[in-house]
């Protein structure tokens, strides 16, 4: 019984590096996805793709949703209360948001689920 348990634990330990999740990074150590994109580019990305956008939050929609605008267009962003971390911005403030593309269902508008916000 102890030997069987040892084999199971050993097999899980050996398999651990195979299960580790990684990703491609460019020469500067940044992920290949997650670079600064425009609103129009973000709308074309696949669901759950990391993205950074720079622009302005121009209007609150309620329920932690806001309109974000850059030179290419507008998109709805969802910013949970804990993500703000004391940052206060107005429509005239430039910000960088980092998050991921959120495509709920075909035909529904694309949103960005924000993980971090920084005032520029």
N, CA, C and O atoms as a DFTB+ gen file, in Angstrom:
480 C
 N C O
     1  1       0.828      -1.199       0.000
     2  2       0.000       0.000       0.000
     3  2       0.869       1.259       0.000
     4  3       0.608       2.193      -0.758
     5  1       1.899       1.285       0.847
     6  2       2.772       2.448       0.893
     7  2       3.530       2.600      -0.427
     8  3       3.757       3.715      -0.895
     9  1       3.914       1.480      -1.017
    10  2       4.646       1.526      -2.280
    11  2       3.764       2.111      -3.382
    12  3       4.230       2.909      -4.195
    13  1       2.500       1.715      -3.409
    14  2       1.558       2.219      -4.406
    15  2       1.365       3.733      -4.236
    16  3       1.334       4.463      -5.227
    17  1       1.236       4.206      -3.005
    18  2       1.109       5.624      -2.727
    19  2       2.371       6.366      -3.176
    20  3       2.289       7.451      -3.750
    21  1       3.533       5.773      -2.910
    22  2       4.795       6.375      -3.324
    23  2       4.844       6.528      -4.844
    24  3       5.260       7.573      -5.344
    25  1       4.426       5.503      -5.581
    26  2       4.435       5.549      -7.039
    27  2       3.503       6.646      -7.554
    28  3       3.858       7.366      -8.487
    29  1       2.343       6.778      -6.972
    30  2       1.383       7.800      -7.395
    31  2       1.946       9.197      -7.161
    32  3       1.888      10.054      -8.043
    33  1       2.495       9.422      -5.960
    34  2       3.065      10.732      -5.650
    35  2       4.252      11.017      -6.560
    36  3       4.396      12.136      -7.052
    37  1       5.094      10.033      -6.789
    38  2       6.248      10.209      -7.655
    39  2       5.814      10.540      -9.087
    40  3       6.396      11.422      -9.718
    41  1       4.802       9.844      -9.602
    42  2       4.301      10.091     -10.955
    43  2       3.742      11.511     -11.065
    44  3       3.966      12.179     -12.075
    45  1       3.028      11.980     -10.058
    46  2       2.497      13.345     -10.083
    47  2       3.623      14.367     -10.040
    48  3       3.546      15.399     -10.707
    49  1       4.657      14.096      -9.275
    50  2       5.801      15.001      -9.179
    51  2       6.535      15.098     -10.512
    52  3       6.928      16.188     -10.928
    53  1       6.717      13.976     -11.174
    54  2       7.405      13.952     -12.461
    55  2       6.563      14.653     -13.534
    56  3       7.117      15.340     -14.393
    57  1       5.258      14.493     -13.498
    58  2       4.371      15.063     -14.520
    59  2       4.167      16.558     -14.333
    60  3       3.689      17.228     -15.249
    61  1       4.513      17.091     -13.185
    62  2       4.263      18.503     -12.898
    63  2       4.874      19.452     -13.928
    64  3       4.163      20.353     -14.371
    65  1       6.143      19.320     -14.347
    66  2       6.688      20.251     -15.337
    67  2       5.956      20.193     -16.679
    68  3       5.877      21.200     -17.383
    69  1       5.431      19.045     -17.031
    70  2       4.694      18.908     -18.283
    71  2       3.408      19.718     -18.224
    72  3       2.968      20.254     -19.241
    73  1       2.799      19.815     -17.045
    74  2       1.538      20.519     -16.877
    75  2       1.726      22.017     -16.653
    76  3       0.750      22.766     -16.691
    77  1       2.953      22.468     -16.420
    78  2       3.192      23.884     -16.173
    79  2       2.769      24.689     -17.385
    80  3       3.002      24.288     -18.525
    81  1       2.145      25.830     -17.128
    82  2       1.647      26.648     -18.219
    83  2       2.602      27.804     -18.439
    84  3       3.020      28.461     -17.485
    85  1       2.944      28.050     -19.671
    86  2       3.839      29.140     -20.013
    87  2       3.317      29.858     -21.228
    88  3       2.146      29.726     -21.583
    89  1       4.171      30.608     -21.859
    90  2       3.774      31.319     -23.053
    91  2       4.972      31.966     -23.698
    92  3       6.025      32.090     -23.074
    93  1       4.828      32.370     -24.912
    94  2       5.905      33.007     -25.653
    95  2       6.117      34.424     -25.138
    96  3       5.151      35.147     -24.893
    97  1       7.360      34.821     -24.973
    98  2       7.683      36.193     -24.625
    99  2       8.644      36.738     -25.662
   100  3       9.442      35.995     -26.233
   101  1       8.564      38.048     -25.907
   102  2       9.479      38.630     -26.877
   103  2      10.838      38.847     -26.233
   104  3      11.032      38.477     -25.075
   105  1      11.775      39.432     -26.947
   106  2      13.127      39.616     -26.442
   107  2      13.200      40.471     -25.192
   108  3      14.170      40.369     -24.442
   109  1      12.206      41.309     -24.946
   110  2      12.202      42.168     -23.763
   111  2      11.534      41.476     -22.572
   112  3      11.406      42.074     -21.503
   113  1      11.111      40.229     -22.747
   114  2      10.472      39.496     -21.657
   115  2       8.992      39.778     -21.511
   116  3       8.385      39.365     -20.523
   117  1       8.391      40.474     -22.472
   118  2       6.964      40.760     -22.418
   119  2       6.195      39.682     -23.157
   120  3       6.689      39.155     -24.154
   121  1       4.993      39.337     -22.696
   122  2       4.185      38.365     -23.424
   123  2       3.883      38.863     -24.828
   124  3       3.719      40.061     -25.054
   125  1       3.813      37.928     -25.767
   126  2       3.522      38.293     -27.157
   127  2       2.128      38.890     -27.261
   128  3       1.913      39.824     -28.033
   129  1       1.183      38.369     -26.500
   130  2      -0.138      38.980     -26.449
   131  2      -0.161      39.846     -25.203
   132  3       0.611      39.612     -24.274
   133  1      -0.999      40.803     -25.170
   134  2      -1.050      41.675     -24.017
   135  2      -0.343      42.994     -24.270
   136  3      -0.245      43.818     -23.361
   137  1       0.159      43.221     -25.498
   138  2       0.752      44.502     -25.840
   139  2      -0.339      45.545     -25.986
   140  3      -1.526      45.220     -25.948
   141  1       0.060      46.791     -26.154
   142  2      -0.922      47.856     -26.303
   143  2      -1.628      47.695     -27.649
   144  3      -0.994      47.618     -28.701
   145  1      -2.940      47.648     -27.584
   146  2      -3.772      47.519     -28.773
   147  2      -4.797      48.643     -28.777
   148  3      -5.063      49.257     -27.744
   149  1      -5.362      48.904     -29.932
   150  2      -6.439      49.887     -30.022
   151  2      -7.766      49.200     -29.707
   152  3      -7.855      47.973     -29.648
   153  1      -8.778      50.013     -29.509
   154  2     -10.118      49.472     -29.265
   155  2     -10.552      48.598     -30.432
   156  3     -11.069      47.500     -30.224
   157  1     -10.351      49.068     -31.650
   158  2     -10.762      48.284     -32.825
   159  2     -10.008      46.962     -32.913
   160  3     -10.593      45.945     -33.288
   161  1      -8.730      46.957     -32.577
   162  2      -7.966      45.710     -32.570
   163  2      -8.479      44.778     -31.473
   164  3      -8.603      43.572     -31.689
   165  1      -8.775      45.331     -30.308
   166  2      -9.259      44.521     -29.186
   167  2     -10.566      43.821     -29.531
   168  3     -10.791      42.685     -29.114
   169  1     -11.422      44.485     -30.283
   170  2     -12.713      43.894     -30.662
   171  2     -12.543      42.667     -31.555
   172  3     -13.445      41.833     -31.631
   173  1     -11.414      42.548     -32.225
   174  2     -11.165      41.429     -33.130
   175  2     -10.404      40.277     -32.468
   176  3     -10.255      39.209     -33.063
   177  1      -9.923      40.490     -31.242
   178  2      -9.165      39.444     -30.554
   179  2     -10.087      38.352     -30.033
   180  3     -11.288      38.564     -29.860
   181  1      -9.513      37.191     -29.787
   182  2     -10.288      36.065     -29.251
   183  2     -10.608      36.286     -27.781
   184  3      -9.947      37.064     -27.094
   185  1     -11.626      35.593     -27.317
   186  2     -12.033      35.650     -25.919
   187  2     -10.860      35.282     -25.019
   188  3     -10.086      34.380     -25.339
   189  1     -10.731      35.971     -23.910
   190  2      -9.706      35.752     -22.879
   191  2      -8.294      36.143     -23.307
   192  3      -7.335      35.809     -22.611
   193  1      -8.140      36.839     -24.429
   194  2      -6.821      37.297     -24.852
   195  2      -6.402      38.496     -24.001
   196  3      -7.162      39.457     -23.884
   197  1      -5.201      38.459     -23.401
   198  2      -4.726      39.613     -22.634
   199  2      -4.540      40.820     -23.552
   200  3      -4.125      40.676     -24.702
   201  1      -4.848      42.008     -23.036
   202  2      -4.693      43.222     -23.835
   203  2      -4.470      44.425     -22.926
   204  3      -4.981      44.488     -21.808
   205  1      -3.695      45.373     -23.439
   206  2      -3.512      46.663     -22.777
   207  2      -3.987      47.734     -23.739
   208  3      -3.684      47.691     -24.931
   209  1      -4.734      48.697     -23.212
   210  2      -5.255      49.785     -24.027
   211  2      -4.931      51.109     -23.351
   212  3      -4.886      51.192     -22.123
   213  1      -4.707      52.136     -24.150
   214  2      -4.489      53.474     -23.623
   215  2      -5.524      54.406     -24.209
   216  3      -5.785      54.391     -25.412
   217  1      -6.115      55.222     -23.343
   218  2      -7.146      56.149     -23.782
   219  2      -7.793      56.813     -22.588
   220  3      -7.122      57.133     -21.607
   221  1      -9.112      57.021     -22.671
   222  2      -9.849      57.712     -21.615
   223  2     -11.112      56.947     -21.251
   224  3     -11.768      56.350     -22.104
   225  1     -11.433      56.979     -19.975
   226  2     -12.733      56.476     -19.522
   227  2     -13.648      57.686     -19.559
   228  3     -13.466      58.636     -18.797
   229  1     -14.633      57.650     -20.446
   230  2     -15.425      58.852     -20.704
   231  2     -16.780      58.880     -20.009
   232  3     -17.372      59.948     -19.848
   233  1     -17.281      57.701     -19.591
   234  2     -18.611      57.687     -18.982
   235  2     -18.812      56.425     -18.171
   236  3     -18.363      55.347     -18.560
   237  1     -19.491      56.561     -17.040
   238  2     -19.879      55.410     -16.225
   239  2     -21.252      54.940     -16.673
   240  3     -22.160      55.744     -16.880
   241  1     -21.396      53.620     -16.822
   242  2     -22.684      53.040     -17.213
   243  2     -23.426      52.442     -16.024
   244  3     -24.613      52.129     -16.116
   245  1     -22.719      52.287     -14.909
   246  2     -23.293      51.644     -13.729
   247  2     -22.891      50.177     -13.686
   248  3     -22.443      49.617     -14.686
   249  1     -23.054      49.564     -12.525
   250  2     -22.733      48.155     -12.326
   251  2     -21.289      47.836     -12.751
   252  3     -21.032      46.814     -13.387
   253  1     -20.351      48.731     -12.388
   254  2     -18.918      48.563     -12.632
   255  2     -18.553      48.550     -14.115
   256  3     -17.499      48.034     -14.488
   257  1     -19.415      49.112     -14.964
   258  2     -19.135      49.173     -16.396
   259  2     -18.969      50.627     -16.820
   260  3     -19.662      51.524     -16.338
   261  1     -18.018      50.831     -17.747
   262  2     -17.659      52.168     -18.198
   263  2     -17.429      52.153     -19.710
   264  3     -17.163      51.106     -20.300
   265  1     -17.537      53.334     -20.323
   266  2     -17.172      53.492     -21.733
   267  2     -15.714      53.955     -21.772
   268  3     -15.351      54.959     -21.160
   269  1     -14.896      53.209     -22.498
   270  2     -13.484      53.539     -22.701
   271  2     -13.316      53.957     -24.150
   272  3     -13.863      53.318     -25.049
   273  1     -12.556      55.037     -24.387
   274  2     -12.394      55.556     -25.749
   275  2     -10.919      55.795     -26.047
   276  3     -10.170      56.302     -25.212
   277  1     -10.525      55.416     -27.259
   278  2      -9.225      55.831     -27.791
   279  2      -9.475      56.385     -29.184
   280  3     -10.628      56.552     -29.582
   281  1      -8.430      56.669     -29.920
   282  2      -8.584      57.291     -31.241
   283  2      -9.345      56.411     -32.230
   284  3      -9.895      56.918     -33.208
   285  1      -9.383      55.093     -31.986
   286  2     -10.027      54.183     -32.939
   287  2     -11.494      53.898     -32.638
   288  3     -12.207      53.387     -33.502
   289  1     -11.962      54.217     -31.430
   290  2     -13.357      53.947     -31.107
   291  2     -13.615      53.780     -29.624
   292  3     -12.803      54.173     -28.787
   293  1     -14.767      53.186     -29.311
   294  2     -15.201      52.993     -27.930
   295  2     -15.485      51.523     -27.658
   296  3     -15.831      50.755     -28.555
   297  1     -15.326      51.154     -26.376
   298  2     -15.623      49.795     -25.941
   299  2     -16.051      49.856     -24.479
   300  3     -15.615      50.732     -23.733
   301  1     -16.900      48.930     -24.082
   302  2     -17.306      48.834     -22.677
   303  2     -16.226      48.076     -21.914
   304  3     -15.753      47.030     -22.356
   305  1     -15.848      48.622     -20.765
   306  2     -14.880      47.960     -19.895
   307  2     -15.545      47.709     -18.545
   308  3     -16.340      48.521     -18.072
   309  1     -15.216      46.591     -17.942
   310  2     -15.730      46.265     -16.616
   311  2     -14.578      46.384     -15.631
   312  3     -13.574      45.680     -15.742
   313  1     -14.736      47.290     -14.660
   314  2     -13.690      47.532     -13.668
   315  2     -14.283      47.289     -12.292
   316  3     -15.057      48.106     -11.794
   317  1     -13.925      46.169     -11.672
   318  2     -14.405      45.861     -10.327
   319  2     -13.881      46.906      -9.351
   320  3     -12.813      47.479      -9.566
   321  1     -14.624      47.153      -8.285
   322  2     -14.257      48.173      -7.307
   323  2     -12.843      47.978      -6.752
   324  3     -12.129      48.956      -6.532
   325  1     -12.436      46.741      -6.528
   326  2     -11.106      46.489      -5.942
   327  2      -9.970      46.766      -6.927
   328  3      -8.820      46.888      -6.503
   329  1     -10.251      46.867      -8.210
   330  2      -9.220      47.126      -9.219
   331  2      -8.778      48.593      -9.189
   332  3      -7.637      48.895      -9.540
   333  1      -9.653      49.501      -8.779
   334  2      -9.327      50.926      -8.778
   335  2      -8.142      51.240      -7.867
   336  3      -7.316      52.081      -8.224
   337  1      -8.032      50.609      -6.729
   338  2      -6.911      50.792      -5.779
   339  2      -6.579      52.263      -5.528
   340  3      -5.410      52.646      -5.511
   341  1      -7.606      53.076      -5.333
   342  2      -7.403      54.479      -4.992
   343  2      -7.161      55.405      -6.164
   344  3      -7.005      56.609      -5.963
   345  1      -7.123      54.886      -7.388
   346  2      -6.921      55.728      -8.575
   347  2      -8.237      56.446      -8.881
   348  3      -9.294      55.819      -8.958
   349  1      -8.160      57.759      -9.053
   350  2      -9.332      58.553      -9.410
   351  2      -9.068      59.183     -10.768
   352  3      -8.053      59.851     -10.961
   353  1      -9.978      58.972     -11.706
   354  2      -9.809      59.522     -13.052
   355  2     -11.100      60.182     -13.511
   356  3     -12.193      59.841     -13.058
   357  1     -10.945      61.121     -14.409
   358  2     -12.077      61.783     -15.046
   359  2     -11.954      61.612     -16.551
   360  3     -10.972      61.045     -17.031
   361  1     -12.932      62.093     -17.298
   362  2     -12.917      61.931     -18.750
   363  2     -11.689      62.536     -19.433
   364  3     -11.305      62.085     -20.512
   365  1     -11.074      63.539     -18.828
   366  2      -9.908      64.173     -19.428
   367  2      -8.587      63.507     -19.092
   368  3      -7.544      63.907     -19.610
   369  1      -8.615      62.491     -18.229
   370  2      -7.386      61.815     -17.801
   371  2      -7.067      60.632     -18.708
   372  3      -7.924      59.791     -18.980
   373  1      -5.833      60.581     -19.166
   374  2      -5.386      59.425     -19.951
   375  2      -5.044      58.290     -19.000
   376  3      -4.412      58.499     -17.965
   377  1      -5.473      57.079     -19.368
   378  2      -5.210      55.908     -18.541
   379  2      -4.720      54.759     -19.413
   380  3      -4.932      54.730     -20.625
   381  1      -4.069      53.831     -18.765
   382  2      -3.739      52.560     -19.402
   383  2      -4.474      51.487     -18.617
   384  3      -4.368      51.416     -17.392
   385  1      -5.219      50.657     -19.328
   386  2      -5.904      49.553     -18.674
   387  2      -5.304      48.245     -19.173
   388  3      -4.925      48.111     -20.337
   389  1      -5.230      47.290     -18.258
   390  2      -4.732      45.956     -18.594
   391  2      -5.817      44.979     -18.195
   392  3      -6.351      45.037     -17.087
   393  1      -6.135      44.087     -19.106
   394  2      -7.174      43.112     -18.813
   395  2      -7.242      42.064     -19.896
   396  3      -6.245      41.750     -20.546
   397  1      -8.424      41.529     -20.079
   398  2      -8.596      40.523     -21.125
   399  2      -9.919      40.717     -21.838
   400  3     -10.889      41.235     -21.285
   401  1      -9.919      40.286     -23.077
   402  2     -11.104      40.397     -23.924
   403  2     -12.183      39.465     -23.381
   404  3     -11.914      38.321     -23.015
   405  1     -13.405      39.979     -23.338
   406  2     -14.533      39.193     -22.837
   407  2     -15.615      39.163     -23.910
   408  3     -16.320      40.147     -24.135
   409  1     -15.728      38.012     -24.566
   410  2     -16.779      37.797     -25.564
   411  2     -17.732      36.766     -24.991
   412  3     -17.431      35.572     -24.978
   413  1     -18.883      37.226     -24.517
   414  2     -19.822      36.313     -23.875
   415  2     -20.491      35.379     -24.882
   416  3     -20.367      34.158     -24.777
   417  1     -21.190      35.943     -25.843
   418  2     -21.913      35.155     -26.831
   419  2     -21.790      35.839     -28.186
   420  3     -21.658      37.062     -28.249
   421  1     -21.831      35.068     -29.270
   422  2     -21.806      35.693     -30.598
   423  2     -22.947      36.699     -30.737
   424  3     -24.078      36.433     -30.329
   425  1     -22.637      37.837     -31.308
   426  2     -23.644      38.868     -31.493
   427  2     -23.704      39.884     -30.361
   428  3     -24.264      40.966     -30.534
   429  1     -23.129      39.549     -29.192
   430  2     -23.093      40.486     -28.079
   431  2     -21.835      41.344     -28.195
   432  3     -20.827      40.890     -28.736
   433  1     -21.882      42.576     -27.693
   434  2     -20.704      43.451     -27.788
   435  2     -19.509      42.873     -27.016
   436  3     -19.663      42.235     -25.975
   437  1     -18.336      43.117     -27.556
   438  2     -17.092      42.721     -26.902
   439  2     -16.822      43.699     -25.766
   440  3     -17.049      44.901     -25.909
   441  1     -16.337      43.183     -24.635
   442  2     -15.959      44.016     -23.502
   443  2     -14.535      43.689     -23.102
   444  3     -13.970      42.686     -23.539
   445  1     -13.960      44.538     -22.269
   446  2     -12.662      44.272     -21.668
   447  2     -12.882      44.143     -20.167
   448  3     -13.418      45.051     -19.531
   449  1     -12.468      43.023     -19.610
   450  2     -12.523      42.820     -18.166
   451  2     -11.176      43.285     -17.609
   452  3     -10.149      42.644     -17.834
   453  1     -11.190      44.395     -16.885
   454  2      -9.966      45.084     -16.463
   455  2      -9.401      44.461     -15.189
   456  3     -10.112      44.240     -14.210
   457  1      -8.082      44.184     -15.238
   458  2      -7.350      43.668     -14.073
   459  2      -6.575      44.769     -13.363
   460  3      -6.365      44.699     -12.152
   461  1      -6.145      45.788     -14.110
   462  2      -5.340      46.869     -13.532
   463  2      -5.574      48.140     -14.335
   464  3      -5.817      48.101     -15.541
   465  1      -5.493      49.270     -13.636
   466  2      -5.636      50.577     -14.275
   467  2      -4.552      51.488     -13.755
   468  3      -4.232      51.492     -12.566
   469  1      -3.980      52.276     -14.683
   470  2      -2.912      53.195     -14.315
   471  2      -3.174      54.537     -14.991
   472  3      -3.431      54.600     -16.193
   473  1      -3.105      55.609     -14.203
   474  2      -3.263      56.961     -14.734
   475  2      -1.939      57.353     -15.393
   476  3      -0.871      57.186     -14.803
   477  1      -2.016      57.876     -16.621
   478  2      -0.796      58.262     -17.358
   479  2      -0.475      59.728     -17.160
   480  3       0.512      60.222     -17.704
